[in-house]
């Protein structure tokens, strides 16, 4: 998964690079401490929200986004982000995107919103005006987002912060589509879907207009897992409106967070009242 981790024995800070048992220096490629023989792992989340939010990316180009040594996004995700963008723009109108990253999905959302036809039938007969709200926490990525926003055909509304900081202030039933793809900011967010992904599901249900569509980075190779379905139902979505597509992807061997040839793309619709 994004932010993938290894075995837990003795943690080694990515910054300090020392064994916490014997305090001797170690190399990033070491599996065991050369001095005391203890199995090592990096403490993948040796930072807090503010550190991640202010960190300047080590790499931020057309191929990859790396922050604090973590592969946050990679170009191989392009077909996946394209598929997610198609889902969340099916209704046209106002799309909420959580996480800008390299802007891959944002660019696709703009294309679909700009060319969207009103042939599809929704619960409401009138579409809301096209708009694109994007939430991003990292200040340097946010700066890139602001520059990018000024060049787009459809109005972009950049909002800085984590989704948990920004989303509660957004109005009920104010969006027609949602794409959620964020990077974990703590061990708890990485280890527990309840803390990260599933916690957003009730907000998605609240924010969507009837007939609106929700999709997200699923970390599932071919189908929505039962715990996802249960959490979506608990948030208010009906089981009959929970679908998914399968997108073929080709992550390189160097990718640290995904190694499967496909990923499920959720197609979650809020039922019409």
N, C-alpha and C positions, 0 to 999 in steps of 0.2 A: 504494500500500500504506500501512498505518499508518506514520506518520512519513515520508510521501513527500518526495522531494527533487528539486531541479532540477539545472541544469548545474553542472559543477565548473570554475571558473576560479580566482577568488581568493575565499577564504572570508571571510565577515563574521560576527563573533560577534553573536548576537542581543542580548547584553547590551551590548557595547561599541558596536555600530553604527558601525564605521569601516572604511574600506578598508585592508586590510593591506599594500597596495603603497605608497600615498601617505600613509596615516594620517589622511586627511581624513574628516570626518563624512559619513555617508550616511543616507538614509531607508530604512525597511523595504520600501518599494514600488519603490525604484530597481533597475533592471536593470543600469545602468552607473554607475560612479563619475562624478560630475559634474565632478570635478577632473582626473582622469587618464584617464578613458574606459575603464577596465578593467571587463570583465564581472564582475558580483558574484553571489555566492550566500551565503545564510546557512549558517553551520556549524550544522546541525540538532542535532548532539549535542555542544554546548559544555557538557557536564556529565558527571559520572561517576555511578556507581551510588548513592553516598551522597548526592549532591546531589539526585538524583531522588527517592530514598527519603524525604528529609526535607522536600522542597519542599511548601509549602502551595498547593493548587490555586487558580488565578486564577478558575476557574469550576467549581462542583460543585453541580449542581442536577438537576432532572428532565429537562433537555434535553441537557446536555453536561458532560463532564469535560475540563478543560484544565489541564495541568501544564507549567510552564516554557514557555508559549506553544504547546505541542503539543496538538492535538486527540487525546486519548487514547480517548475514546468519545463516541458521539452517539446520540440517541434513535432515529435512523433504523435502527439495528441491532436494534431490538426484534424484528421477525419472524425475523431471522437467529438471534438468541440463543434465541428460543422454539424454533426448529427444532433447534438444537444441544442444548437442554435435553431435548427429546423423545428424542433419540438416546441421550444418556448416562444416561437414567433408565429405559430400556426394561426393564432387568433388576431395577429396584428396588435395594434394598440400600444399599451405601456408595458415594457419588459423590465424586470428587475434582475440585475446580474450581481451575484455576490462573489467577488474576487475578479480582479482584472488580469493579473499575471502578465503574460506576454501579449495580451490583447487578441489572441487567436479567436476565441469565441465572440468577443466584442465586435470584431470586424465582420464576422459571419452574421451576427444579429443585425448589424447595421444594413448589410446587403438585403437580408430578408425583409426587414421592416420597410426599407425604401421601395422595394418592388412588390410588396405584399398586395394580393388582390383580395377583395371582400367576398369571394365566391363561397368560402366555407361558411356554414351556418353556425352561429353561436346562440346562446340563450337570449342575449340581448340583440336587438336588431341594429343597434348603432354601435360602432366601434369607438373606443376612446381615441383621442388623438395619439399618433405615434410618438413615443418617447422612450428613452433608454436611461434608466437609473443604474449607476454602478457603484458598488461599495468596495473600498480597498483600504487596507490598514497600513501598508508600508509607505513611508513618505516619499521615497524615491520612485517607486512604482506609481504612486498617486500623481507625482509630478509629470511622469510620462503620460498618464491617463488624461490629465488636464490639457496637455499639449495636443494629444490625439483628439480629444473631444471637440476642440475648436475647428477641426477639419471635416467633421461628419455631416452628412445630409440630414439625419434625424437628430433632433435635440438630445443631448447627453447631459445628465445631471450627476456629476461626480460627488460622492459622499465619502469622507474620510473616517475610518474607524473599523472596528471589528463588526461582524454582523450583529453580535449580541449587544453592542453599544448603539448601533444605528437603527436596526429593524424595529424595535419596540415603538419608536416614534412615528413610524409610517402608518398611514390611515388604513383602516379595514377596507377590504374589497377595492383596492386602488390600483391593482395591476392585472394584466391579462396573461402574463407569462413570467416564469421565474427560472433562472439557472443558478445553481448553487455549487461552487467549486472552490473550496478554501484549503489552506495548508494548516495543519495543526500547530498550535502555539504552545503546547505543553504536553507532557507525558500523558496526562489525563485525557486530553482531547485525542491523542493518538490511540490510546489503549481502549477507550470506551466510546462506542457509537452513540450511547445515550448522552454523553457530554458534548459531543460535536454534532454529528449529522442529525441524529434523531431529535435533538433539542430544537432544531430548526423547523421540523415538520409542522408543529402547531402554528408557527408564524406563517409558513407557506399557505396553510389552509385559510388562515385569517385574512391574509393579504390578497389572495386571488379573488377575482370576480367569479360568479358562477359561470362555468364553462371554461375557465382559465386553465392553463397547463403548467405543470411543474416538472423539472428534470434536474438531475444532479450527477456529479462524478460518483459512480456507484461502487467502485472497487469490487465489482462482481463480474465474472468472466462471461456468463451466458444467460443468467436469469436473476431476477430479484430474489434475494434470500428470504426465508420465512420471517426472520426478525425484522427486516425492512418492511415487509407487508404488514406485520402486526403493528409496528410503530406508525405506519401511515394510516392504518385504520383507527388507531387510538387517537390520532390527530384530527380525525373527522372525515378522511377520504373514504369513499365506498370501495369495497373490494372489486366490484364490477368495473370500476374506473381505474384500476391499477394495471397498466400494461408496460411492456418494454420492447425495445428493438435490440438487436445485437450488431455491434459495429466492429469490423475487422481493424486491427491495429498492428503495427510492427515496431514495438519498442526495441532499441538497440541493446546489446549485451551490457552496455555501460549504465543502463538505467537502473536506479536503485529502488524504484517504487512500483514497477509493474513488469511482469515477464510473461504475460499470457498473450495469445494471438487475437483476442477479442475482449470487448467489455460491453456489458449490458447498459443500454441507455433507457432510463426510466421515462415513461410517458404517463404522467399522473394527472388526471383531470378532476377538477372540482365539479361535483354534480350541479346541475341546474335546479334551482329551487322551484 
